[in-house]
C-alpha cells in the first residue's frame, strides 16, 4: 500500500475515534444526570493534556518508537471507553447513571491516554514522511484531511444510528435511542480505538535518534521548555493557550444549544433541532477543505497571517450562533458558523503543528508537539471550557431534558473574548518571516 495512503488511514482512524463522541456527548450527559457537569467532561480533556502529551512525547523521543506509543495509548483509551459504554448500557436507555463517579473516572482514564495520540500521530506522520524523502508542508495536509473525514464519518454514523429492541437501523427522524443521545457513541469510539491499536503496529519504523550523554533535563525531555526562552516561541505558546480557550466551547455546547430548540414549540420539529450532530458536521467538512488550503495560505501570508485568520474566524463562529435559529432563514447563520469553523480550527491547529516542526530541533520535536498540545488542548482548553461552563450555567438551566436560557448572551461573550485575543495577537506577535517550502 502507498505510504501516504497508510498514513492517511492512520489519521482517519485517529480522528474517527474522537468524532464518535466529542460533539454529541453533551446530549447524553444531560439524560444521564450529568448535564451540569458537561463543562467538566470537556475540561478533563484539557487537564490531562497539560501533562500527558508531554510525557508520552518524552517516551516517543527517548524510549519507544512513536508509532508504537500511539498504538499502546489507543489500546488503553479504547479499553476504558468500552467500560464507559458498558456502564451506560447497564443503566439502560434514558436512565441516569447509578455510579456517576466511576463513570467519570473511566472517562478520565480513557481521554488521558487518547489526548497524547493527537501529537503522536503528527510525530509519526512527520517522521515517516521525512524518512522517505517527502515534504511535510506539502504532503502532510492531504494526509491530515483524512483525519477530518474520519471525524465526519463517525459523527454522521452516530447521528443516524439507532439501536432499539435489539434492532439496528438508521434514521434522520427524532428518536430517543439515536446513538448521539445514548451510551452507544462510546462503544463506537472504543471499538475504533482498538482497531487503530492493531493498525499502528503495521506502520513503518520511526527509528529513535541515538544520543550521547545528556543532562537530566534532556533525558526527561524537559529541554522542550527551553523554547520559552525565545520571545517568538514564548508568545506563540502563550497565544496558543489563549486561542485554545475557544477550542472546546462549541464541541461541548453546540449540541445542547441546537437541541435546546426542541423545547420550543416554534422550532421543535425543525430538521436542525433534531439532527444537531449532523448539522455541526458541516464544521468538519469545512475543516477538511481548509486543511488543503493551508500550504497556500502559509506561503502567501505566513504564520502570523494564518493565525490571525483563525482568531477572527472564532469571532464569527460564536457570533453566528448567537443570532441564528434552526428555522429558515436563521439556520443559514448556523451553517455559516459551521463553515467558518474550518478556518477557526485548522488555520491554527494544523499550521501551528507545522510551525513547531519547522522551528524545533529534531531531538525535541515530539516533546515540542506535546508542549503545543499542552498549551492549546491542555491549559487553554481547560480554563476556557470551565469558564464557558460557568457562563452557560449562569444564563441557562436544564429543563425537561433541554438546556434552556439566554444562549445569545453566552455566544456574544465568547465572541468578544476571541476578538480581544485577535487584536492583542496582531499587536504583539511579530515573528521573523521564514519562507515555507
FENDA-V51326 format. One record per residue. N is the residue number from 1. RES is the residue in one letter. NEAR is the number of other ideal C-beta (glycine too) atoms within 8 Angstrom. D_CENTER is the distance of its C-alpha to the mean C-alpha in whole Angstrom. Layout:
# FENDA-V51326
n=N res=RES near=NEAR d_center=D_CENTER
n=N res=RES near=NEAR d_center=D_CENTER
This chain:
# FENDA-V51326
n=1 res=X near=4 d_center=28
n=2 res=X near=5 d_center=27
n=3 res=X near=11 d_center=25
n=4 res=X near=11 d_center=23
n=5 res=X near=8 d_center=22
n=6 res=X near=12 d_center=22
n=7 res=X near=14 d_center=19
n=8 res=X near=11 d_center=18
n=9 res=X near=10 d_center=18
n=10 res=X near=15 d_center=16
n=11 res=X near=15 d_center=13
n=12 res=X near=13 d_center=14
n=13 res=X near=13 d_center=14
n=14 res=X near=14 d_center=11
n=15 res=X near=12 d_center=8
n=16 res=X near=13 d_center=11
n=17 res=X near=16 d_center=11
n=18 res=X near=11 d_center=7
n=19 res=X near=16 d_center=8
n=20 res=X near=15 d_center=11
n=21 res=X near=12 d_center=11
n=22 res=X near=9 d_center=7
n=23 res=X near=12 d_center=9
n=24 res=X near=17 d_center=13
n=25 res=X near=12 d_center=13
n=26 res=X near=13 d_center=15
n=27 res=X near=13 d_center=17
n=28 res=X near=14 d_center=18
n=29 res=X near=12 d_center=18
n=30 res=X near=14 d_center=21
n=31 res=X near=11 d_center=23
n=32 res=X near=14 d_center=23
n=33 res=X near=7 d_center=24
n=34 res=X near=13 d_center=21
n=35 res=X near=11 d_center=20
n=36 res=X near=6 d_center=21
n=37 res=X near=9 d_center=19
n=38 res=X near=16 d_center=16
n=39 res=X near=14 d_center=14
n=40 res=X near=10 d_center=15
n=41 res=X near=15 d_center=13
n=42 res=X near=13 d_center=10
n=43 res=X near=14 d_center=12
n=44 res=X near=12 d_center=13
n=45 res=X near=13 d_center=9
n=46 res=X near=19 d_center=10
n=47 res=X near=9 d_center=14
n=48 res=X near=13 d_center=13
n=49 res=X near=16 d_center=11
n=50 res=X near=10 d_center=15
n=51 res=X near=9 d_center=17
n=52 res=X near=12 d_center=15
n=53 res=X near=19 d_center=14
n=54 res=X near=14 d_center=17
n=55 res=X near=10 d_center=19
n=56 res=X near=14 d_center=18
n=57 res=X near=20 d_center=18
n=58 res=X near=14 d_center=22
n=59 res=X near=10 d_center=23
n=60 res=X near=15 d_center=21
n=61 res=X near=12 d_center=23
n=62 res=X near=8 d_center=26
n=63 res=X near=6 d_center=27
n=64 res=X near=8 d_center=25
n=65 res=X near=10 d_center=24
n=66 res=X near=13 d_center=20
n=67 res=X near=15 d_center=20
n=68 res=X near=10 d_center=22
n=69 res=X near=14 d_center=20
n=70 res=X near=15 d_center=17
n=71 res=X near=14 d_center=19
n=72 res=X near=10 d_center=20
n=73 res=X near=14 d_center=17
n=74 res=X near=17 d_center=16
n=75 res=X near=11 d_center=19
n=76 res=X near=11 d_center=19
n=77 res=X near=17 d_center=15
n=78 res=X near=18 d_center=17
n=79 res=X near=10 d_center=20
n=80 res=X near=14 d_center=19
n=81 res=X near=16 d_center=17
n=82 res=X near=13 d_center=20
n=83 res=X near=9 d_center=22
n=84 res=X near=15 d_center=19
n=85 res=X near=13 d_center=20
n=86 res=X near=8 d_center=24
n=87 res=X near=14 d_center=24
n=88 res=X near=14 d_center=23
n=89 res=X near=9 d_center=25
n=90 res=X near=6 d_center=28
n=91 res=X near=11 d_center=28
n=92 res=X near=6 d_center=28
n=93 res=X near=7 d_center=27
n=94 res=X near=5 d_center=27
n=95 res=X near=7 d_center=28
n=96 res=X near=8 d_center=27
n=97 res=X near=12 d_center=26
n=98 res=X near=5 d_center=29
n=99 res=X near=7 d_center=27
n=100 res=X near=11 d_center=24
n=101 res=X near=6 d_center=24
n=102 res=X near=8 d_center=24
n=103 res=X near=14 d_center=21
n=104 res=X near=13 d_center=19
n=105 res=X near=8 d_center=20
n=106 res=X near=13 d_center=19
n=107 res=X near=13 d_center=16
n=108 res=X near=10 d_center=15
n=109 res=X near=10 d_center=17
n=110 res=X near=15 d_center=15
n=111 res=X near=12 d_center=11
n=112 res=X near=10 d_center=14
n=113 res=X near=14 d_center=14
n=114 res=X near=14 d_center=11
n=115 res=X near=14 d_center=9
n=116 res=X near=16 d_center=12
n=117 res=X near=13 d_center=11
n=118 res=X near=11 d_center=9
n=119 res=X near=15 d_center=12
n=120 res=X near=18 d_center=14
n=121 res=X near=13 d_center=13
n=122 res=X near=11 d_center=14
n=123 res=X near=15 d_center=17
n=124 res=X near=15 d_center=18
n=125 res=X near=15 d_center=18
n=126 res=X near=12 d_center=20
n=127 res=X near=10 d_center=22
n=128 res=X near=14 d_center=23
n=129 res=X near=16 d_center=23
n=130 res=X near=9 d_center=26
n=131 res=X near=9 d_center=28
n=132 res=X near=8 d_center=29
n=133 res=X near=4 d_center=29
n=134 res=X near=10 d_center=27
n=135 res=X near=7 d_center=25
n=136 res=X near=12 d_center=21
n=137 res=X near=12 d_center=21
n=138 res=X near=9 d_center=23
n=139 res=X near=11 d_center=22
n=140 res=X near=12 d_center=18
n=141 res=X near=13 d_center=17
n=142 res=X near=11 d_center=18
n=143 res=X near=13 d_center=17
n=144 res=X near=12 d_center=13
n=145 res=X near=11 d_center=14
n=146 res=X near=12 d_center=15
n=147 res=X near=12 d_center=11
n=148 res=X near=14 d_center=10
n=149 res=X near=10 d_center=13
n=150 res=X near=15 d_center=13
n=151 res=X near=15 d_center=10
n=152 res=X near=13 d_center=12
n=153 res=X near=11 d_center=15
n=154 res=X near=15 d_center=14
n=155 res=X near=17 d_center=13
n=156 res=X near=11 d_center=16
n=157 res=X near=11 d_center=18
n=158 res=X near=18 d_center=17
n=159 res=X near=14 d_center=18
n=160 res=X near=11 d_center=21
n=161 res=X near=12 d_center=22
n=162 res=X near=12 d_center=25
n=163 res=X near=10 d_center=26
n=164 res=X near=9 d_center=30
n=165 res=X near=3 d_center=33
n=166 res=X near=4 d_center=32
n=167 res=X near=6 d_center=31
n=168 res=X near=5 d_center=28
n=169 res=X near=7 d_center=28
n=170 res=X near=5 d_center=26
n=171 res=X near=8 d_center=26
n=172 res=X near=7 d_center=25
n=173 res=X near=5 d_center=27
n=174 res=X near=5 d_center=27
n=175 res=X near=8 d_center=27
n=176 res=X near=7 d_center=26
n=177 res=X near=9 d_center=25
n=178 res=X near=13 d_center=22
n=179 res=X near=14 d_center=20
n=180 res=X near=13 d_center=17
n=181 res=X near=10 d_center=20
n=182 res=X near=13 d_center=20
n=183 res=X near=13 d_center=20
n=184 res=X near=11 d_center=20
n=185 res=X near=15 d_center=16
n=186 res=X near=14 d_center=16
n=187 res=X near=11 d_center=19
n=188 res=X near=14 d_center=17
n=189 res=X near=15 d_center=14
n=190 res=X near=17 d_center=16
n=191 res=X near=10 d_center=19
n=192 res=X near=14 d_center=16
n=193 res=X near=15 d_center=15
n=194 res=X near=13 d_center=19
n=195 res=X near=9 d_center=20
n=196 res=X near=16 d_center=17
n=197 res=X near=13 d_center=19
n=198 res=X near=9 d_center=22
n=199 res=X near=12 d_center=21
n=200 res=X near=13 d_center=20
n=201 res=X near=9 d_center=24
n=202 res=X near=6 d_center=25
n=203 res=X near=12 d_center=24
n=204 res=X near=9 d_center=26
n=205 res=X near=5 d_center=27
n=206 res=X near=13 d_center=25
n=207 res=X near=6 d_center=28
n=208 res=X near=8 d_center=28
n=209 res=X near=6 d_center=30
n=210 res=X near=3 d_center=33
n=211 res=X near=6 d_center=34
n=212 res=X near=3 d_center=37
n=213 res=X near=2 d_center=37
n=214 res=X near=6 d_center=35
n=215 res=X near=6 d_center=34
n=216 res=X near=5 d_center=33
n=217 res=X near=7 d_center=30
n=218 res=X near=11 d_center=29
n=219 res=X near=8 d_center=30
n=220 res=X near=7 d_center=27
n=221 res=X near=13 d_center=25
n=222 res=X near=7 d_center=25
n=223 res=X near=11 d_center=26
n=224 res=X near=14 d_center=23
n=225 res=X near=7 d_center=24
n=226 res=X near=6 d_center=27
n=227 res=X near=14 d_center=24
n=228 res=X near=8 d_center=25
n=229 res=X near=6 d_center=28
n=230 res=X near=7 d_center=28
n=231 res=X near=5 d_center=27
n=232 res=X near=9 d_center=25
n=233 res=X near=11 d_center=23
n=234 res=X near=11 d_center=23
n=235 res=X near=10 d_center=22
n=236 res=X near=12 d_center=19
n=237 res=X near=13 d_center=18
n=238 res=X near=9 d_center=19
n=239 res=X near=13 d_center=18
n=240 res=X near=14 d_center=14
n=241 res=X near=13 d_center=14
n=242 res=X near=11 d_center=16
n=243 res=X near=16 d_center=13
n=244 res=X near=16 d_center=10
n=245 res=X near=15 d_center=12
n=246 res=X near=13 d_center=11
n=247 res=X near=14 d_center=7
n=248 res=X near=14 d_center=7
n=249 res=X near=13 d_center=11
n=250 res=X near=12 d_center=11
n=251 res=X near=10 d_center=8
n=252 res=X near=14 d_center=11
n=253 res=X near=14 d_center=14
n=254 res=X near=12 d_center=14
n=255 res=X near=15 d_center=15
n=256 res=X near=14 d_center=17
n=257 res=X near=10 d_center=19
n=258 res=X near=14 d_center=19
n=259 res=X near=12 d_center=21
n=260 res=X near=13 d_center=23
n=261 res=X near=13 d_center=25
n=262 res=X near=11 d_center=26
n=263 res=X near=10 d_center=28
n=264 res=X near=8 d_center=30
n=265 res=X near=4 d_center=33
n=266 res=X near=5 d_center=33
n=267 res=X near=12 d_center=29
n=268 res=X near=10 d_center=29
n=269 res=X near=5 d_center=30
n=270 res=X near=11 d_center=28
n=271 res=X near=7 d_center=25
n=272 res=X near=13 d_center=22
n=273 res=X near=14 d_center=23
n=274 res=X near=11 d_center=23
n=275 res=X near=10 d_center=20
n=276 res=X near=15 d_center=18
n=277 res=X near=14 d_center=15
n=278 res=X near=11 d_center=17
n=279 res=X near=12 d_center=17
n=280 res=X near=15 d_center=14
n=281 res=X near=14 d_center=13
n=282 res=X near=10 d_center=15
n=283 res=X near=14 d_center=12
n=284 res=X near=13 d_center=11
n=285 res=X near=11 d_center=14
n=286 res=X near=14 d_center=15
n=287 res=X near=14 d_center=12
n=288 res=X near=13 d_center=14
n=289 res=X near=9 d_center=17
n=290 res=X near=13 d_center=16
n=291 res=X near=15 d_center=15
n=292 res=X near=9 d_center=18
n=293 res=X near=8 d_center=20
n=294 res=X near=15 d_center=18
n=295 res=X near=10 d_center=21
n=296 res=X near=7 d_center=24
n=297 res=X near=13 d_center=22
n=298 res=X near=14 d_center=22
n=299 res=X near=7 d_center=25
n=300 res=X near=7 d_center=27
n=301 res=X near=8 d_center=25
n=302 res=X near=11 d_center=24
n=303 res=X near=10 d_center=21
n=304 res=X near=11 d_center=22
n=305 res=X near=10 d_center=22
n=306 res=X near=15 d_center=19
n=307 res=X near=16 d_center=17
n=308 res=X near=11 d_center=20
n=309 res=X near=12 d_center=19
n=310 res=X near=15 d_center=15
n=311 res=X near=14 d_center=16
n=312 res=X near=11 d_center=19
n=313 res=X near=13 d_center=17
n=314 res=X near=14 d_center=15
n=315 res=X near=12 d_center=18
n=316 res=X near=13 d_center=19
n=317 res=X near=16 d_center=16
n=318 res=X near=17 d_center=17
n=319 res=X near=12 d_center=21
n=320 res=X near=13 d_center=21
n=321 res=X near=15 d_center=19
n=322 res=X near=12 d_center=22
n=323 res=X near=8 d_center=25
n=324 res=X near=12 d_center=24
n=325 res=X near=9 d_center=25
n=326 res=X near=12 d_center=25
n=327 res=X near=10 d_center=28
n=328 res=X near=5 d_center=29
n=329 res=X near=6 d_center=29
n=330 res=X near=11 d_center=27
n=331 res=X near=13 d_center=24
n=332 res=X near=9 d_center=24
n=333 res=X near=13 d_center=23
n=334 res=X near=16 d_center=20
n=335 res=X near=10 d_center=20
n=336 res=X near=11 d_center=20
n=337 res=X near=16 d_center=17
n=338 res=X near=13 d_center=15
n=339 res=X near=10 d_center=16
n=340 res=X near=13 d_center=16
n=341 res=X near=14 d_center=12
n=342 res=X near=15 d_center=12
n=343 res=X near=12 d_center=14
n=344 res=X near=14 d_center=12
n=345 res=X near=13 d_center=9
n=346 res=X near=14 d_center=11
n=347 res=X near=15 d_center=14
n=348 res=X near=15 d_center=12
n=349 res=X near=9 d_center=10
n=350 res=X near=12 d_center=12
n=351 res=X near=15 d_center=15
n=352 res=X near=14 d_center=14
n=353 res=X near=11 d_center=14
n=354 res=X near=14 d_center=17
n=355 res=X near=10 d_center=19
n=356 res=X near=12 d_center=18
n=357 res=X near=12 d_center=20
n=358 res=X near=9 d_center=23
n=359 res=X near=8 d_center=23
n=360 res=X near=11 d_center=24
n=361 res=X near=5 d_center=26
n=362 res=X near=6 d_center=26
n=363 res=X near=9 d_center=26
n=364 res=X near=13 d_center=23
n=365 res=X near=14 d_center=21
n=366 res=X near=14 d_center=19
n=367 res=X near=14 d_center=19
n=368 res=X near=13 d_center=18
n=369 res=X near=16 d_center=15
n=370 res=X near=17 d_center=14
n=371 res=X near=15 d_center=16
n=372 res=X near=14 d_center=14
n=373 res=X near=16 d_center=11
n=374 res=X near=14 d_center=13
n=375 res=X near=13 d_center=14
n=376 res=X near=17 d_center=10
n=377 res=X near=15 d_center=8
n=378 res=X near=17 d_center=11
n=379 res=X near=11 d_center=14
n=380 res=X near=17 d_center=13
n=381 res=X near=18 d_center=10
n=382 res=X near=13 d_center=13
n=383 res=X near=11 d_center=15
n=384 res=X near=15 d_center=14
n=385 res=X near=16 d_center=13
n=386 res=X near=11 d_center=16
n=387 res=X near=9 d_center=18
n=388 res=X near=15 d_center=16
n=389 res=X near=13 d_center=17
n=390 res=X near=9 d_center=21
n=391 res=X near=11 d_center=21
n=392 res=X near=13 d_center=20
n=393 res=X near=10 d_center=23
n=394 res=X near=6 d_center=25
n=395 res=X near=10 d_center=25
n=396 res=X near=12 d_center=25
n=397 res=X near=7 d_center=26
n=398 res=X near=9 d_center=25
n=399 res=X near=7 d_center=28
n=400 res=X near=4 d_center=29
n=401 res=X near=7 d_center=26
n=402 res=X near=12 d_center=24
n=403 res=X near=14 d_center=23
n=404 res=X near=9 d_center=25
n=405 res=X near=8 d_center=26
n=406 res=X near=7 d_center=26
n=407 res=X near=12 d_center=23
n=408 res=X near=8 d_center=24
n=409 res=X near=8 d_center=25
n=410 res=X near=15 d_center=21
n=411 res=X near=12 d_center=20
n=412 res=X near=11 d_center=22
n=413 res=X near=9 d_center=22
n=414 res=X near=13 d_center=18
n=415 res=X near=15 d_center=19
n=416 res=X near=8 d_center=22
n=417 res=X near=10 d_center=20
n=418 res=X near=15 d_center=18
n=419 res=X near=10 d_center=21
n=420 res=X near=8 d_center=23
n=421 res=X near=13 d_center=20
n=422 res=X near=13 d_center=21
n=423 res=X near=8 d_center=24
n=424 res=X near=10 d_center=25
n=425 res=X near=14 d_center=23
n=426 res=X near=7 d_center=25
n=427 res=X near=5 d_center=28
n=428 res=X near=6 d_center=27
n=429 res=X near=10 d_center=25
n=430 res=X near=4 d_center=27
n=431 res=X near=10 d_center=27
n=432 res=X near=4 d_center=29
n=433 res=X near=5 d_center=29
n=434 res=X near=7 d_center=28
n=435 res=X near=5 d_center=29
n=436 res=X near=10 d_center=26
n=437 res=X near=5 d_center=27
